[in-house]
């Protein structure tokens, strides 16, 4: 429901996170099924609107800077890879 992931403009077009474009089938085979799953997380005033049959959906540009490790504080960036075993027996 955050505005960077969900917006309804004045024309009634819904703008969703690009994640739902790329992985939409993980959330359901159609927009209607996806909104049924996502409905509890949407703003209350949008819950009935998204279930209308002619709702227009577009996807927002993804903010790749969310993945930028260079801007994270040093204590949040792993300094060495995590090893789970020696690889030999």
LOBASE-98405 format. One record per atom (N, C-alpha, C): x, y, z negated; atom name; residue in three letters. Coordinates in steps of 0.001 Angstrom, whole numbers, plus 500000, padded with zeros to 6 digits. Atoms other than C-alpha are relative to their C-alpha. Layout:
// LOBASE-98405
{east = X | north = Y | up = Z | atom = CA | res = Ala}
...
END
This chain:
// LOBASE-98405
{east = 500811 | north = 498791 | up = 500000 | atom = N | res = Unk}
{east = 500000 | north = 500000 | up = 500000 | atom = CA | res = Unk}
{east = 500852 | north = 501271 | up = 500000 | atom = C | res = Unk}
{east = 499144 | north = 498803 | up = 499978 | atom = N | res = Unk}
{east = 503020 | north = 502311 | up = 499956 | atom = CA | res = Unk}
{east = 499902 | north = 500678 | up = 501356 | atom = C | res = Unk}
{east = 500202 | north = 499246 | up = 498761 | atom = N | res = Unk}
{east = 502770 | north = 505060 | up = 502561 | atom = CA | res = Unk}
{east = 501053 | north = 499686 | up = 501057 | atom = C | res = Unk}
{east = 499015 | north = 500358 | up = 498987 | atom = N | res = Unk}
{east = 505977 | north = 503933 | up = 504236 | atom = CA | res = Unk}
{east = 499671 | north = 498659 | up = 500672 | atom = C | res = Unk}
{east = 500385 | north = 501287 | up = 499434 | atom = N | res = Unk}
{east = 504291 | north = 500578 | up = 504948 | atom = CA | res = Unk}
{east = 498562 | north = 499948 | up = 500508 | atom = C | res = Unk}
{east = 501417 | north = 500032 | up = 499643 | atom = N | res = Unk}
{east = 500606 | north = 501450 | up = 505418 | atom = CA | res = Unk}
{east = 499457 | north = 501416 | up = 500086 | atom = C | res = Unk}
{east = 500564 | north = 498663 | up = 499787 | atom = N | res = Unk}
{east = 498994 | north = 504573 | up = 506909 | atom = CA | res = Unk}
{east = 498768 | north = 499848 | up = 500884 | atom = C | res = Unk}
{east = 501140 | north = 499872 | up = 499095 | atom = N | res = Unk}
{east = 495565 | north = 505302 | up = 508394 | atom = CA | res = Unk}
{east = 499960 | north = 501457 | up = 500432 | atom = C | res = Unk}
{east = 500017 | north = 498614 | up = 499544 | atom = N | res = Unk}
{east = 495628 | north = 508390 | up = 510588 | atom = CA | res = Unk}
{east = 498566 | north = 500482 | up = 500234 | atom = C | res = Unk}
{east = 501333 | north = 499397 | up = 499873 | atom = N | res = Unk}
{east = 492713 | north = 510734 | up = 511341 | atom = CA | res = Unk}
{east = 499171 | north = 499375 | up = 501125 | atom = C | res = Unk}
{east = 500755 | north = 500661 | up = 498928 | atom = N | res = Unk}
{east = 491782 | north = 508764 | up = 514489 | atom = CA | res = Unk}
{east = 499547 | north = 498602 | up = 499593 | atom = C | res = Unk}
{east = 500382 | north = 501319 | up = 500470 | atom = N | res = Unk}
{east = 491395 | north = 505595 | up = 512434 | atom = CA | res = Unk}
{east = 500969 | north = 498895 | up = 500372 | atom = C | res = Unk}
{east = 498977 | north = 500993 | up = 499683 | atom = N | res = Unk}
{east = 494533 | north = 503860 | up = 513678 | atom = CA | res = Unk}
{east = 500769 | north = 499655 | up = 498732 | atom = C | res = Unk}
{east = 499248 | north = 500464 | up = 501164 | atom = N | res = Unk}
{east = 496271 | north = 501766 | up = 511057 | atom = CA | res = Unk}
{east = 501442 | north = 499741 | up = 500433 | atom = C | res = Unk}
{east = 498572 | north = 500212 | up = 499750 | atom = N | res = Unk}
{east = 500071 | north = 501836 | up = 510993 | atom = CA | res = Unk}
{east = 500544 | north = 499123 | up = 498886 | atom = C | res = Unk}
{east = 499477 | north = 500973 | up = 500959 | atom = N | res = Unk}
{east = 501695 | north = 498852 | up = 509311 | atom = CA | res = Unk}
{east = 501506 | north = 499881 | up = 500113 | atom = C | res = Unk}
{east = 498575 | north = 500288 | up = 499991 | atom = N | res = Unk}
{east = 505216 | north = 497851 | up = 508430 | atom = CA | res = Unk}
{east = 500347 | north = 499104 | up = 501190 | atom = C | res = Unk}
{east = 499529 | north = 500831 | up = 498888 | atom = N | res = Unk}
{east = 507181 | north = 496361 | up = 511338 | atom = CA | res = Unk}
{east = 500173 | north = 498544 | up = 499579 | atom = C | res = Unk}
{east = 499878 | north = 501379 | up = 500502 | atom = N | res = Unk}
{east = 507654 | north = 493277 | up = 509139 | atom = CA | res = Unk}
{east = 498763 | north = 499193 | up = 500404 | atom = C | res = Unk}
{east = 501236 | north = 500697 | up = 499635 | atom = N | res = Unk}
{east = 504006 | north = 492409 | up = 509857 | atom = CA | res = Unk}
{east = 499886 | north = 499784 | up = 501507 | atom = C | res = Unk}
{east = 499939 | north = 500239 | up = 498560 | atom = N | res = Unk}
{east = 504696 | north = 492708 | up = 513576 | atom = CA | res = Unk}
{east = 500917 | north = 498806 | up = 500271 | atom = C | res = Unk}
{east = 499005 | north = 501052 | up = 499763 | atom = N | res = Unk}
{east = 507770 | north = 490492 | up = 513494 | atom = CA | res = Unk}
{east = 499565 | north = 498653 | up = 499443 | atom = C | res = Unk}
{east = 500350 | north = 501242 | up = 500684 | atom = N | res = Unk}
{east = 506389 | north = 487911 | up = 511068 | atom = CA | res = Unk}
{east = 498497 | north = 499868 | up = 499778 | atom = C | res = Unk}
{east = 501449 | north = 499976 | up = 500157 | atom = N | res = Unk}
{east = 502662 | north = 488437 | up = 511549 | atom = CA | res = Unk}
{east = 499372 | north = 498625 | up = 499881 | atom = C | res = Unk}
{east = 500607 | north = 501333 | up = 500042 | atom = N | res = Unk}
{east = 501918 | north = 484773 | up = 512154 | atom = CA | res = Unk}
{east = 500178 | north = 499330 | up = 498641 | atom = C | res = Unk}
{east = 499833 | north = 500523 | up = 501359 | atom = N | res = Unk}
{east = 503236 | north = 484030 | up = 508654 | atom = CA | res = Unk}
{east = 498846 | north = 500433 | up = 499092 | atom = C | res = Unk}
{east = 501089 | north = 499453 | up = 500803 | atom = N | res = Unk}
{east = 500300 | north = 486079 | up = 507338 | atom = CA | res = Unk}
{east = 498628 | north = 499641 | up = 500549 | atom = C | res = Unk}
{east = 501260 | north = 500416 | up = 499400 | atom = N | res = Unk}
{east = 497632 | north = 484657 | up = 509641 | atom = CA | res = Unk}
{east = 500034 | north = 500154 | up = 501504 | atom = C | res = Unk}
{east = 499968 | north = 500001 | up = 498541 | atom = N | res = Unk}
{east = 496819 | north = 484080 | up = 513320 | atom = CA | res = Unk}
{east = 499377 | north = 501240 | up = 500662 | atom = C | res = Unk}
{east = 500648 | north = 498813 | up = 499425 | atom = N | res = Unk}
{east = 494835 | north = 487331 | up = 513797 | atom = CA | res = Unk}
{east = 500093 | north = 501152 | up = 498999 | atom = C | res = Unk}
{east = 500005 | north = 498840 | up = 500902 | atom = N | res = Unk}
{east = 494656 | north = 490863 | up = 512402 | atom = CA | res = Unk}
{east = 498983 | north = 499805 | up = 498888 | atom = C | res = Unk}
{east = 501044 | north = 500207 | up = 501007 | atom = N | res = Unk}
{east = 491442 | north = 489929 | up = 510621 | atom = CA | res = Unk}
{east = 500488 | north = 499080 | up = 498878 | atom = C | res = Unk}
{east = 499488 | north = 500932 | up = 501006 | atom = N | res = Unk}
{east = 493089 | north = 486981 | up = 508852 | atom = CA | res = Unk}
{east = 501128 | north = 500625 | up = 499180 | atom = C | res = Unk}
{east = 498892 | north = 499331 | up = 500716 | atom = N | res = Unk}
{east = 496173 | north = 489046 | up = 507966 | atom = CA | res = Unk}
{east = 499455 | north = 501004 | up = 498990 | atom = C | res = Unk}
{east = 500582 | north = 499016 | up = 500910 | atom = N | res = Unk}
{east = 494044 | north = 491814 | up = 506462 | atom = CA | res = Unk}
{east = 499250 | north = 499321 | up = 498858 | atom = C | res = Unk}
{east = 500679 | north = 500732 | up = 501075 | atom = N | res = Unk}
{east = 492028 | north = 489263 | up = 504502 | atom = CA | res = Unk}
{east = 501011 | north = 499628 | up = 498904 | atom = C | res = Unk}
{east = 498944 | north = 500345 | up = 500944 | atom = N | res = Unk}
{east = 495286 | north = 488132 | up = 502885 | atom = CA | res = Unk}
{east = 500564 | north = 501239 | up = 499295 | atom = C | res = Unk}
{east = 499380 | north = 498784 | up = 500543 | atom = N | res = Unk}
{east = 496638 | north = 491667 | up = 502393 | atom = CA | res = Unk}
{east = 499028 | north = 500912 | up = 499266 | atom = C | res = Unk}
{east = 501021 | north = 499100 | up = 500535 | atom = N | res = Unk}
{east = 493352 | north = 493271 | up = 501313 | atom = CA | res = Unk}
{east = 500161 | north = 500338 | up = 498513 | atom = C | res = Unk}
{east = 499866 | north = 499640 | up = 501419 | atom = N | res = Unk}
{east = 493958 | north = 493018 | up = 497542 | atom = CA | res = Unk}
{east = 501135 | north = 500996 | up = 499708 | atom = C | res = Unk}
{east = 498857 | north = 499116 | up = 500209 | atom = N | res = Unk}
{east = 497158 | north = 495044 | up = 497974 | atom = CA | res = Unk}
{east = 499817 | north = 501371 | up = 500644 | atom = C | res = Unk}
{east = 500249 | north = 498737 | up = 499312 | atom = N | res = Unk}
{east = 495649 | north = 497846 | up = 500063 | atom = CA | res = Unk}
{east = 499300 | north = 500986 | up = 499078 | atom = C | res = Unk}
{east = 500759 | north = 499011 | up = 500771 | atom = N | res = Unk}
{east = 494327 | north = 501132 | up = 498673 | atom = CA | res = Unk}
{east = 498509 | north = 499679 | up = 500084 | atom = C | res = Unk}
{east = 501415 | north = 500374 | up = 500086 | atom = N | res = Unk}
{east = 490709 | north = 500669 | up = 497597 | atom = CA | res = Unk}
{east = 499158 | north = 500561 | up = 501154 | atom = C | res = Unk}
{east = 500791 | north = 499389 | up = 498936 | atom = N | res = Unk}
{east = 489316 | north = 503088 | up = 500189 | atom = CA | res = Unk}
{east = 500293 | north = 499382 | up = 501370 | atom = C | res = Unk}
{east = 499647 | north = 500615 | up = 498716 | atom = N | res = Unk}
{east = 491067 | north = 501129 | up = 502988 | atom = CA | res = Unk}
{east = 499512 | north = 498564 | up = 500120 | atom = C | res = Unk}
{east = 500323 | north = 501425 | up = 499987 | atom = N | res = Unk}
{east = 489901 | north = 497637 | up = 502032 | atom = CA | res = Unk}
{east = 498849 | north = 499642 | up = 500930 | atom = C | res = Unk}
{east = 501112 | north = 500309 | up = 499095 | atom = N | res = Unk}
{east = 486573 | north = 497726 | up = 503871 | atom = CA | res = Unk}
{east = 500292 | north = 500485 | up = 501421 | atom = C | res = Unk}
{east = 499688 | north = 499448 | up = 498680 | atom = N | res = Unk}
{east = 487902 | north = 499859 | up = 506730 | atom = CA | res = Unk}
{east = 500801 | north = 499012 | up = 500844 | atom = C | res = Unk}
{east = 499133 | north = 500895 | up = 499222 | atom = N | res = Unk}
{east = 490550 | north = 497312 | up = 507781 | atom = CA | res = Unk}
{east = 499273 | north = 498762 | up = 500494 | atom = C | res = Unk}
{east = 500744 | north = 501199 | up = 499590 | atom = N | res = Unk}
{east = 487948 | north = 494557 | up = 508102 | atom = CA | res = Unk}
{east = 499032 | north = 500282 | up = 501147 | atom = C | res = Unk}
{east = 500871 | north = 499679 | up = 498870 | atom = N | res = Unk}
{east = 486015 | north = 496401 | up = 510834 | atom = CA | res = Unk}
{east = 500528 | north = 499322 | up = 501266 | atom = C | res = Unk}
{east = 499564 | north = 500796 | up = 498841 | atom = N | res = Unk}
{east = 486083 | north = 494465 | up = 514136 | atom = CA | res = Unk}
{east = 500855 | north = 500753 | up = 501020 | atom = C | res = Unk}
{east = 499267 | north = 499249 | up = 498963 | atom = N | res = Unk}
{east = 487511 | north = 497275 | up = 516320 | atom = CA | res = Unk}
{east = 501142 | north = 500834 | up = 499443 | atom = C | res = Unk}
{east = 498921 | north = 499234 | up = 500608 | atom = N | res = Unk}
{east = 490269 | north = 498470 | up = 514038 | atom = CA | res = Unk}
{east = 501237 | north = 499971 | up = 500909 | atom = C | res = Unk}
{east = 498791 | north = 499891 | up = 499174 | atom = N | res = Unk}
{east = 493360 | north = 499709 | up = 515925 | atom = CA | res = Unk}
{east = 501217 | north = 499892 | up = 499096 | atom = C | res = Unk}
{east = 498797 | north = 500227 | up = 500807 | atom = N | res = Unk}
{east = 496732 | north = 498532 | up = 514606 | atom = CA | res = Unk}
{east = 501232 | north = 500344 | up = 500828 | atom = C | res = Unk}
{east = 498672 | north = 499716 | up = 499424 | atom = N | res = Unk}
{east = 500184 | north = 499932 | up = 515410 | atom = CA | res = Unk}
{east = 501013 | north = 499746 | up = 498896 | atom = C | res = Unk}
{east = 498952 | north = 500325 | up = 500969 | atom = N | res = Unk}
{east = 503485 | north = 499234 | up = 513745 | atom = CA | res = Unk}
{east = 500995 | north = 501140 | up = 499901 | atom = C | res = Unk}
{east = 499041 | north = 498941 | up = 500259 | atom = N | res = Unk}
{east = 505853 | north = 501714 | up = 512164 | atom = CA | res = Unk}
{east = 501403 | north = 499529 | up = 500354 | atom = C | res = Unk}
{east = 498598 | north = 500338 | up = 499813 | atom = N | res = Unk}
{east = 509546 | north = 501859 | up = 512966 | atom = CA | res = Unk}
{east = 500556 | north = 499505 | up = 498674 | atom = C | res = Unk}
{east = 499410 | north = 500543 | up = 501218 | atom = N | res = Unk}
{east = 511542 | north = 499823 | up = 510495 | atom = CA | res = Unk}
{east = 501155 | north = 500878 | up = 499549 | atom = C | res = Unk}
{east = 498933 | north = 499197 | up = 500583 | atom = N | res = Unk}
{east = 513865 | north = 501735 | up = 508178 | atom = CA | res = Unk}
{east = 501178 | north = 499086 | up = 499665 | atom = C | res = Unk}
{east = 498864 | north = 500904 | up = 500177 | atom = N | res = Unk}
{east = 517103 | north = 499798 | up = 508611 | atom = CA | res = Unk}
{east = 500937 | north = 500458 | up = 498886 | atom = C | res = Unk}
{east = 499118 | north = 499539 | up = 501076 | atom = N | res = Unk}
{east = 518847 | north = 501956 | up = 505987 | atom = CA | res = Unk}
{east = 499658 | north = 499318 | up = 498674 | atom = C | res = Unk}
{east = 500342 | north = 500736 | up = 501216 | atom = N | res = Unk}
{east = 516991 | north = 499906 | up = 503358 | atom = CA | res = Unk}
{east = 500973 | north = 498849 | up = 499756 | atom = C | res = Unk}
{east = 499077 | north = 501125 | up = 500100 | atom = N | res = Unk}
{east = 519506 | north = 497134 | up = 504087 | atom = CA | res = Unk}
{east = 501457 | north = 500427 | up = 499900 | atom = C | res = Unk}
{east = 498633 | north = 499495 | up = 499972 | atom = N | res = Unk}
{east = 522594 | north = 499363 | up = 504015 | atom = CA | res = Unk}
{east = 500681 | north = 499809 | up = 498649 | atom = C | res = Unk}
{east = 499277 | north = 500290 | up = 501237 | atom = N | res = Unk}
{east = 524904 | north = 497947 | up = 501352 | atom = CA | res = Unk}
{east = 501004 | north = 501099 | up = 499652 | atom = C | res = Unk}
{east = 498994 | north = 498969 | up = 500244 | atom = N | res = Unk}
{east = 527348 | north = 500860 | up = 501742 | atom = CA | res = Unk}
{east = 499496 | north = 501076 | up = 499043 | atom = C | res = Unk}
{east = 500551 | north = 498947 | up = 500846 | atom = N | res = Unk}
{east = 524997 | north = 503213 | up = 499885 | atom = CA | res = Unk}
{east = 499564 | north = 499512 | up = 498623 | atom = C | res = Unk}
{east = 500387 | north = 500516 | up = 501305 | atom = N | res = Unk}
{east = 524362 | north = 500923 | up = 496902 | atom = CA | res = Unk}
{east = 501111 | north = 500253 | up = 498986 | atom = C | res = Unk}
{east = 498979 | north = 499860 | up = 501035 | atom = N | res = Unk}
{east = 526133 | north = 501519 | up = 493594 | atom = CA | res = Unk}
{east = 500868 | north = 498739 | up = 499948 | atom = C | res = Unk}
{east = 499038 | north = 501100 | up = 500000 | atom = N | res = Unk}
{east = 529212 | north = 499329 | up = 493201 | atom = CA | res = Unk}
{east = 499520 | north = 498833 | up = 499154 | atom = C | res = Unk}
{east = 500442 | north = 501098 | up = 500866 | atom = N | res = Unk}
{east = 527635 | north = 497316 | up = 490367 | atom = CA | res = Unk}
{east = 498873 | north = 499166 | up = 500610 | atom = C | res = Unk}
{east = 501062 | north = 500765 | up = 499353 | atom = N | res = Unk}
{east = 524885 | north = 496144 | up = 492777 | atom = CA | res = Unk}
{east = 500478 | north = 499262 | up = 501254 | atom = C | res = Unk}
{east = 499458 | north = 500647 | up = 498817 | atom = N | res = Unk}
{east = 527163 | north = 494972 | up = 495601 | atom = CA | res = Unk}
{east = 500949 | north = 498905 | up = 499564 | atom = C | res = Unk}
{east = 499083 | north = 501070 | up = 500376 | atom = N | res = Unk}
{east = 528777 | north = 491546 | up = 495199 | atom = CA | res = Unk}
{east = 501381 | north = 500254 | up = 500602 | atom = C | res = Unk}
{east = 498647 | north = 499759 | up = 499522 | atom = N | res = Unk}
{east = 532547 | north = 491859 | up = 495458 | atom = CA | res = Unk}
{east = 500594 | north = 498777 | up = 500681 | atom = C | res = Unk}
{east = 499511 | north = 501225 | up = 499378 | atom = N | res = Unk}
{east = 533204 | north = 488238 | up = 496360 | atom = CA | res = Unk}
{east = 498808 | north = 499115 | up = 500325 | atom = C | res = Unk}
{east = 501099 | north = 500914 | up = 499697 | atom = N | res = Unk}
{east = 531054 | north = 485607 | up = 497999 | atom = CA | res = Unk}
{east = 499741 | north = 499044 | up = 498850 | atom = C | res = Unk}
{east = 500367 | north = 500957 | up = 501044 | atom = N | res = Unk}
{east = 529193 | north = 483311 | up = 495638 | atom = CA | res = Unk}
{east = 500239 | north = 498606 | up = 500558 | atom = C | res = Unk}
{east = 499743 | north = 501364 | up = 499571 | atom = N | res = Unk}
{east = 530419 | north = 479731 | up = 495912 | atom = CA | res = Unk}
{east = 499149 | north = 499060 | up = 499185 | atom = C | res = Unk}
{east = 500848 | north = 500951 | up = 500703 | atom = N | res = Unk}
{east = 528140 | north = 476866 | up = 495076 | atom = CA | res = Unk}
{east = 500638 | north = 498642 | up = 499857 | atom = C | res = Unk}
{east = 499298 | north = 501274 | up = 500113 | atom = N | res = Unk}
{east = 530662 | north = 474052 | up = 495341 | atom = CA | res = Unk}
{east = 501293 | north = 500033 | up = 500751 | atom = C | res = Unk}
{east = 498683 | north = 500019 | up = 499360 | atom = N | res = Unk}
{east = 534085 | north = 473040 | up = 496559 | atom = CA | res = Unk}
{east = 499925 | north = 499591 | up = 501452 | atom = C | res = Unk}
{east = 500123 | north = 500441 | up = 498626 | atom = N | res = Unk}
{east = 532809 | north = 471522 | up = 499787 | atom = CA | res = Unk}
{east = 500646 | north = 498656 | up = 500260 | atom = C | res = Unk}
{east = 499396 | north = 501330 | up = 499816 | atom = N | res = Unk}
{east = 534714 | north = 468279 | up = 499208 | atom = CA | res = Unk}
{east = 499668 | north = 499130 | up = 498801 | atom = C | res = Unk}
{east = 500295 | north = 500943 | up = 501083 | atom = N | res = Unk}
{east = 534166 | north = 465190 | up = 497095 | atom = CA | res = Unk}
{east = 501089 | north = 498983 | up = 499890 | atom = C | res = Unk}
END
